[in-house]
Amino acid sequence: MSDAAMVDPVVSLHNVTKTYIRGGTEVSVIRDLSFVIPAGTFLAIMGPSGSGKSTLLNVMAGIDRPTSGSVVVAGTRLEQLSEGEMARWRARHIGYVFQTYNLIPVLTAAENVELPLALTHLTRRERADHVKTALRLVGLADRMDHYPRQLSGGQEQRVGVARAIVSDPTMILADEPTGNLDRESADDILTLLARLNRELGKTIVMVTHDPRAAERAQMIRHLEKGLLEMPP
């Protein structure tokens, strides 16, 4: 038995299908998909536009609910949660890194990073300590009071990564995290994600079009027309 097989899965999908109605036609974005992700894995998911990659991330994050099938993440069956329970669960277990950064322009780097802690019971002092730690981990301790417009694209994405890890989530989901960056900045972000996986043991699932980015992951899977290519 492989080492991966002996590690409890942090994600387990069983016969998951996600369909939408477009122009009166039912379109299956994910089709009868089953797989597991062991805890501590850095997984890259590749595939052409429209293959269902972002939808798959959103299903694992509890942002989209499956049309059918079972989604278990961090020991919780997501389709059984109410909207309020889902929001609290997501705040505890999921850190999300977006291609377009999704920073709020009128907030400083520190204030943007602090946002996921709003649903926690941490005190103001504890939240500040978490924010400082997260920004230090991404190398931006000296940019806490800067606004997004005062940062480079690479620095903005580092703020996005800090926001994703500030609550010490079970899993980090990254949707094309290097898609808007130059190669040097992209390499910095990928090195940071690999370090979070290696040194902190974070489970990371990254969607990417870039083969060079995918090579930084431990495993690569290809999604095509809602079907996930599995290893032989």
C-alpha positions in Angstrom: 0.0 0.0 0.0 1.3 3.4 -0.9 2.0 6.2 1.7 -0.8 8.3 0.1 -3.3 5.5 0.6 -2.5 5.3 4.3 -3.3 9.1 4.8 -6.8 10.0 5.6 -8.4 11.9 2.7 -9.2 15.5 3.3 -11.6 15.5 0.3 -13.8 12.6 -0.8 -16.1 13.0 -3.8 -18.5 10.1 -4.7 -20.5 10.2 -8.0 -20.6 14.0 -8.1 -22.5 15.6 -10.9 -23.1 19.4 -11.4 -25.5 20.6 -14.0 -26.7 24.0 -15.1 -29.6 25.1 -17.3 -28.3 27.3 -20.1 -30.7 28.5 -22.8 -33.3 25.9 -21.7 -30.7 23.1 -22.1 -29.2 21.0 -19.3 -25.4 21.2 -19.3 -23.4 18.8 -17.1 -20.2 20.6 -16.0 -19.1 17.8 -13.8 -20.2 14.2 -14.6 -20.3 11.3 -12.1 -16.9 12.3 -10.6 -15.4 10.2 -7.8 -11.9 10.7 -6.3 -10.1 11.4 -3.0 -7.4 13.9 -2.0 -5.1 12.7 0.8 -4.3 15.3 3.6 -1.1 17.2 2.9 -1.3 16.8 -0.9 -0.4 19.6 -3.3 -2.7 18.8 -6.3 -2.8 20.6 -9.6 -5.9 20.3 -11.8 -5.4 21.1 -15.5 -7.8 21.3 -18.4 -9.1 23.6 -21.1 -11.5 26.5 -20.5 -15.0 25.2 -19.8 -13.8 21.8 -18.6 -15.3 22.3 -15.1 -12.1 23.1 -13.2 -13.4 26.2 -11.3 -16.8 24.5 -10.7 -14.9 21.6 -9.1 -13.1 23.9 -6.8 -16.3 25.7 -5.9 -18.0 22.3 -5.1 -15.1 21.4 -2.8 -15.4 24.8 -1.1 -19.1 24.5 -0.6 -19.7 27.6 -2.8 -21.6 25.4 -5.4 -23.7 22.5 -4.3 -23.6 19.3 -6.4 -26.7 18.4 -8.4 -26.1 14.8 -7.2 -23.5 12.8 -5.3 -21.6 13.2 -2.1 -18.9 15.7 -1.1 -17.1 15.1 2.1 -14.4 17.6 3.1 -12.6 17.6 6.4 -14.9 15.0 7.7 -18.1 17.0 6.9 -20.7 16.0 4.3 -21.3 19.4 2.6 -24.6 18.8 0.9 -26.2 18.3 4.3 -25.3 21.7 5.7 -27.6 24.7 5.8 -26.4 28.0 4.3 -25.5 29.3 7.7 -23.7 26.1 8.7 -21.9 26.2 5.3 -20.6 29.7 5.9 -19.2 28.9 9.3 -17.7 25.6 8.0 -16.0 27.4 5.1 -14.6 30.1 7.4 -12.9 27.4 9.4 -11.7 25.0 6.7 -11.2 26.8 3.4 -8.7 29.4 2.2 -9.4 30.6 -1.3 -6.8 32.3 -3.6 -8.3 34.0 -6.7 -6.8 34.8 -10.1 -7.9 38.4 -9.9 -6.8 38.8 -6.3 -10.3 40.1 -5.1 -8.9 42.6 -2.7 -11.1 45.5 -1.6 -9.4 48.7 -2.8 -10.4 50.9 0.2 -8.9 48.5 2.7 -5.2 48.1 3.6 -3.4 44.8 3.1 -3.9 44.1 6.8 -7.6 44.9 6.7 -8.1 42.7 3.6 -6.3 39.8 5.3 -8.4 40.2 8.4 -11.7 39.7 6.5 -12.0 35.9 6.9 -11.7 36.3 10.7 -15.0 38.2 10.9 -16.9 34.9 11.5 -14.5 33.7 14.2 -14.7 34.3 18.0 -11.2 35.8 18.1 -10.6 39.0 20.0 -9.4 42.1 18.2 -5.9 41.5 19.5 -5.9 37.9 18.4 -7.1 38.8 14.9 -4.3 41.4 14.7 -1.7 38.7 15.7 -3.1 36.3 13.1 -2.9 39.0 10.4 0.7 39.9 11.3 1.7 36.2 11.2 0.1 35.6 7.8 1.7 38.7 6.2 5.0 37.8 7.6 4.8 34.3 6.1 4.2 35.8 2.6 7.0 38.3 3.0 4.8 41.4 3.4 5.3 42.4 7.0 6.4 45.8 5.8 3.4 46.4 3.6 0.6 46.0 6.2 -0.7 49.5 5.9 -0.4 49.7 2.1 -3.5 49.8 -0.1 -3.9 47.5 -3.1 -3.1 50.4 -5.6 0.2 50.8 -3.8 1.3 47.2 -4.4 2.5 45.3 -7.5 0.5 42.4 -8.9 2.7 39.9 -7.2 2.4 41.7 -3.9 -1.4 41.8 -4.3 -1.5 38.1 -4.8 0.7 37.6 -1.8 -1.9 39.5 0.2 -4.5 37.1 -1.3 -2.5 34.1 -0.1 -2.1 35.7 3.4 -5.9 36.1 3.4 -6.3 32.5 2.5 -4.1 31.2 5.3 -4.9 33.7 8.1 -7.5 31.4 9.7 -5.2 28.4 9.5 -7.7 26.5 7.2 -7.7 22.8 6.5 -7.3 23.3 2.8 -6.2 26.0 0.3 -8.0 26.3 -3.0 -6.2 28.3 -5.7 -8.0 29.2 -8.9 -5.4 30.2 -11.6 -3.3 32.0 -8.9 -0.6 32.9 -11.3 -2.8 33.8 -14.3 -2.4 37.5 -14.1 1.3 37.6 -13.1 4.6 37.9 -14.9 6.8 34.8 -14.8 9.0 36.0 -11.9 6.0 36.9 -9.7 4.3 33.7 -10.7 7.3 31.7 -9.6 7.4 33.5 -6.3 3.7 32.6 -5.7 4.3 29.0 -6.6 7.3 28.8 -4.3 5.2 30.2 -1.5 2.4 27.7 -2.1 4.9 24.8 -2.2 6.4 26.1 1.0 3.0 26.2 2.7 2.5 22.6 1.7 5.9 21.4 2.6 6.5 23.3 5.9 3.0 23.7 7.2 1.5 20.5 5.7 -1.3 22.4 4.0 -3.5 20.5 1.5 -3.5 22.6 -1.7 -5.7 22.2 -4.8 -4.7 24.5 -7.6 -6.4 25.0 -10.9 -4.0 26.1 -13.7 -3.6 26.3 -17.4 0.2 26.6 -17.1 2.2 23.3 -17.3 5.1 25.0 -15.5 2.9 25.9 -12.6 1.4 22.4 -12.5 4.9 20.9 -12.3 5.3 22.5 -8.8 2.6 20.3 -7.4 3.0 16.7 -6.2 0.2 15.4 -8.4 -1.4 16.5 -11.6 -4.8 15.5 -12.8 -6.5 16.6 -16.1 -10.2 17.5 -16.3 -11.9 17.2 -19.7 -15.6 17.8 -20.3 -16.4 17.2 -16.6 -14.5 14.0 -16.4 -11.3 13.7 -14.3 -8.4 11.7 -15.8 -7.2 9.2 -13.2 -3.7 7.7 -13.0 -3.2 4.2 -14.5 
